[in-house]
Amino acid sequence: MQLREHTWTLQGDRIVLRPLTEGDWDILLKWNNDPEVLYFAEGDDVESRDLEQIRNIYRGISQNAFCFIIEFENTAIGECWLQEMNLECILEKYPGKDCRRIDLIIGEKRLWGQGLGTDVIRTLTRFGFEHERSDVIFGIDIGDHNPRSLKAFQKAGYRIITKIEEPSGRKAKFSYDVAITREEAV
Ligand SMILES: CC(C)(COP(=O)(O)OP(=O)(O)OC[C@H]1O[C@@H](n2cnc3c(N)ncnc32)[C@H](O)[C@@H]1OP(=O)(O)O)[C@@H](O)C(=O)NCCC(=O)NCCS
């Protein structure tokens, strides 16, 4: 299976989102092997991923998602996607609605906390509502060990819809799902 590629380039305030391609494995491998990035990006204790795993993950996701590389000042700094909702527990609460989810990683850590993640979320959200005519977009499973992520979604207009207590021994005590509807985004 190859990546399902697309031709969208999205302009944010300071970032640009360009299509993820089969030429991007080296940067994805780097970011997905950085323990600090993985600490925040994953709920479980993932320590590393090999090229085969990386390809399988992104190729699989791309079948039902628009996958992008985040660029800042003409340099690739991370990845993100807008994906069809894949969780039954969410879909059954929103019958007949077009539900999507956003996931993102800024792999270049020196750029965390400078507003770029919020810019990415706003840009993908606008794309989802204006181009894809989505009804609701979600951020899923944001652990309370990752306040930067929760705050970035909230700054982009998302509100907490679920707070779940995590089993003991996990990094997060609680995790959150957040959402924004098309009406809220206007
Ligand atoms: C999550 C991520 C995408 C957010 O992007 P970002 O560019 O760092 O976030 P932003 O700068 O847009 O917004 C972060 C906000 O959190 C705030 N923040 C940072 N640390 C915080 C803390 N400990 N407690 C509360 N708020 C905090 C920042 O001050 C900022 O808010 P402000 O602009 O009002 O000051 C990025 O940090 C990242 O890629 N992290 C690693 C991977 C990851 O966690 N992915 C998401 C998995 S759910």
The ligand as an SDF file (V2000), in Angstrom:
LIG
                    3D

 48 50  0  0  0  0  0  0  0  0999 V2000
    1.1450   19.8610   20.9410 C   0  0  0  0  0  0  0  0  0  0  0  0
    1.8010   20.8110   19.9530 C   0  0  0  0  0  0  0  0  0  0  0  0
    1.3690   20.4800   18.5440 C   0  0  0  0  0  0  0  0  0  0  0  0
    1.3100   22.2340   20.2990 C   0  0  0  0  0  0  0  0  0  0  0  0
    1.9150   23.1420   19.4270 O   0  0  0  0  0  0  0  0  0  0  0  0
    2.6930   24.4200   20.0160 P   0  0  0  0  0  0  0  0  0  0  0  0
    3.1080   25.2370   18.8680 O   0  0  0  0  0  0  0  0  0  0  0  0
    3.7500   23.9310   20.9500 O   0  0  0  0  0  0  0  0  0  0  0  0
    1.5310   25.1220   20.8640 O   0  0  0  0  0  0  0  0  0  0  0  0
    1.1200   26.6740   20.8930 P   0  0  0  0  0  0  0  0  0  0  0  0
    2.3330   27.4860   21.1490 O   0  0  0  0  0  0  0  0  0  0  0  0
    0.2990   27.0000   19.6800 O   0  0  0  0  0  0  0  0  0  0  0  0
    0.1320   26.7040   22.1350 O   0  0  0  0  0  0  0  0  0  0  0  0
    0.5360   26.1480   23.3740 C   0  0  0  0  0  0  0  0  0  0  0  0
   -0.1040   26.8980   24.5250 C   0  0  0  0  0  0  0  0  0  0  0  0
    0.0860   26.1010   25.6990 O   0  0  0  0  0  0  0  0  0  0  0  0
    0.6250   26.9130   26.6970 C   0  0  0  0  0  0  0  0  0  0  0  0
    1.4040   26.0700   27.5900 N   0  0  0  0  0  0  0  0  0  0  0  0
    2.6500   25.5960   27.4220 C   0  0  0  0  0  0  0  0  0  0  0  0
    3.0220   24.8700   28.4860 N   0  0  0  0  0  0  0  0  0  0  0  0
    1.9640   24.8800   29.3300 C   0  0  0  0  0  0  0  0  0  0  0  0
    1.7340   24.3230   30.6100 C   0  0  0  0  0  0  0  0  0  0  0  0
    2.6540   23.5730   31.2280 N   0  0  0  0  0  0  0  0  0  0  0  0
    0.5230   24.5140   31.1750 N   0  0  0  0  0  0  0  0  0  0  0  0
   -0.4310   25.2520   30.5550 C   0  0  0  0  0  0  0  0  0  0  0  0
   -0.2450   25.8130   29.3390 N   0  0  0  0  0  0  0  0  0  0  0  0
    0.9460   25.6300   28.7460 C   0  0  0  0  0  0  0  0  0  0  0  0
    1.4550   27.9200   25.9680 C   0  0  0  0  0  0  0  0  0  0  0  0
    1.7200   29.0300   26.7890 O   0  0  0  0  0  0  0  0  0  0  0  0
    0.5540   28.2430   24.7950 C   0  0  0  0  0  0  0  0  0  0  0  0
   -0.4880   29.1220   25.1450 O   0  0  0  0  0  0  0  0  0  0  0  0
   -0.3580   30.7340   24.9750 P   0  0  0  0  0  0  0  0  0  0  0  0
   -0.0860   30.9830   23.5210 O   0  0  0  0  0  0  0  0  0  0  0  0
   -1.6960   31.2380   25.4090 O   0  0  0  0  0  0  0  0  0  0  0  0
    0.7680   31.1710   25.8300 O   0  0  0  0  0  0  0  0  0  0  0  0
    3.3700   20.7550   20.0430 C   0  0  0  0  0  0  0  0  0  0  0  0
    3.7860   21.2230   21.3020 O   0  0  0  0  0  0  0  0  0  0  0  0
    3.8950   19.3480   19.7780 C   0  0  0  0  0  0  0  0  0  0  0  0
    4.0340   18.9530   18.6500 O   0  0  0  0  0  0  0  0  0  0  0  0
    4.2020   18.5710   20.8530 N   0  0  0  0  0  0  0  0  0  0  0  0
    4.7120   17.1860   20.6900 C   0  0  0  0  0  0  0  0  0  0  0  0
    3.7130   16.2510   20.0160 C   0  0  0  0  0  0  0  0  0  0  0  0
    2.3200   16.3330   20.6130 C   0  0  0  0  0  0  0  0  0  0  0  0
    2.1590   16.5220   21.7950 O   0  0  0  0  0  0  0  0  0  0  0  0
    1.2710   16.1940   19.7510 N   0  0  0  0  0  0  0  0  0  0  0  0
   -0.1020   16.2640   20.1840 C   0  0  0  0  0  0  0  0  0  0  0  0
   -0.5510   14.9790   20.7920 C   0  0  0  0  0  0  0  0  0  0  0  0
   -2.1820   15.1320   21.5060 S   0  0  0  0  0  0  0  0  0  0  0  0
  1  2  1  0
  2  3  1  0
  2  4  1  0
  2 36  1  0
  4  5  1  0
  5  6  1  0
  6  7  2  0
  6  8  1  0
  6  9  1  0
  9 10  1  0
 10 11  2  0
 10 12  1  0
 10 13  1  0
 13 14  1  0
 14 15  1  0
 15 16  1  0
 15 30  1  0
 16 17  1  0
 17 18  1  0
 17 28  1  0
 18 19  1  0
 18 27  1  0
 19 20  2  0
 20 21  1  0
 21 22  1  0
 21 27  2  0
 22 23  1  0
 22 24  2  0
 24 25  1  0
 25 26  2  0
 26 27  1  0
 28 29  1  0
 28 30  1  0
 30 31  1  0
 31 32  1  0
 32 33  2  0
 32 34  1  0
 32 35  1  0
 36 37  1  0
 36 38  1  0
 38 39  2  0
 38 40  1  0
 40 41  1  0
 41 42  1  0
 42 43  1  0
 43 44  2  0
 43 45  1  0
 45 46  1  0
 46 47  1  0
 47 48  1  0
M  END
$$$$
